[in-house]
Amino acid sequence: MSNQENMNKTIPDNRERPLPLTVLCVLTFIGSGFSAISFLMIYFSFEEAQPLMDELSNRLPGMELFANAGKNFFLTGFILYFFSLTGARLMWHMRKTGFHFYTASQIALVLLPFVYLKGFPIPFLDATITLLFIYLYSRFLKMMN
């Protein structure tokens, strides 16, 4: 078997999406999709949701941070999740630019609470999951156009 044949077997065609990349994209579609919808719904119903968030502040520790975040926190979160979805859709179609959209939006989402929520603890779990997904997506960059 020639070197060219070996390379063709180990590197899939650029139009072929590997199964692990498909799984990552689907997980991103689910997570970022639900989050985008949630943030948008809270943004549009912020005034109506405010009393509920105030009530939950008494029952759930940390909820008072979100109750005091303000409407723009949820709008900004929606926009960032939208860009995350856009990045995943582009990577679904094997486009490298999707990785950059996804990475930038995910890093911004980890930093978002520090801009709007005073006293927000460092989100180690969120940051770890974000870095893991970025790393896993980066493993497929060579296959993307």
Order of alpha helices (4+ residues) and beta strands (2+ residues): alpha-alpha-alpha-alpha-alpha-alpha-alpha
